Amino acid sequence: MSLPLLNRRCENLAVQVFADRRQMGRHAGETAAAYLRKCLSAKDNVRIIFAAAPSQNEFLAALAAAGDIDWSRVTAFHMDEYIGLPAGSAQRFSHYLNRHLFDVVRPGQVHLIPEGDERRVCRDYAALISRAPLDMVCLGVGENGHLAFNDPPVADFHDPEIMKVVELDPACRRQQVNDGCFAAIDQVPTQAVTLTIPTLMSAARLFCMVPGITKRAAVRGLLQLPLSTACPATVLRTHPACELFTDVDAYGEITHG
């Protein structure tokens, strides 16, 4: 396993910085796999929420390649989805997760966020999420500090909802173009459904992967800004068992002594 260049803590948050995103992804994937094996040794079924974004590519590849995991006892969810994209669209997050993970490891149950009336989708998906406690969340952080599609204008650390409809922040929509998911910002949907921040924070363990130069401001905000929905990711510092895996491009220069 690749060793981090830096280990530190920021309040409750464990931070590991790697030389590049490949090493980051491999280490994060192996760490998450070890925790998943531990959970499976203690209970019949493990419930996991996954993020869908290019920042997760290396992590998901490492997790999918990990051995000795009984994926038939895993129930998988994802955390957000665009409103208005056709079911077969390559930009749908369900498509991404099927391609990068679910079609590879075949979890016992996969709950994809469907199309349909958004209020009904939120109600029905919330019911699925609420059936039992969440064991793991595997997530990233947006360029504007968002968690899932909880952008600064709509983020709520005490949100009473499990899932909700949101308007996407312009900075969030621009990120989708920066990531190469859409050719132009006018192609990016303006609305989405997302699991809320309290839902994500309710999981027993959080694994957060944030690589790349475009995420440097977000990582700086996550680690340095006051706890506030102006940078929703700051809430990760309050979770009792969250690990941030990042690389030098995102973290910035490492100084010792």
Buried (B, 14 or more C-beta within 10 A) or exposed (E): EBEBBBEBEBEEBBBBBBBBBBBBBBBBBBBBBEBBBEBBEEEEBBBBBBBBBBBBBBBBBBBBEBEEBEBEBBBBBBBBBBBEBEEEEEBBBBBBBBEBBBEBBEBEEBBBBEBEEBEEBBEBBBEBBEEEEBBBBBBBBBBBBBBBBBBBBBBBBEBEBBBBBBEBBBBBBBBBBBBEBBEEEEEBBBEBBBBBBBBBBBBBBBBBBBBBEBBBBBBBBBBEBEEBBBBBBBBBBEBEBBBBBBBBBBBBEEEEE
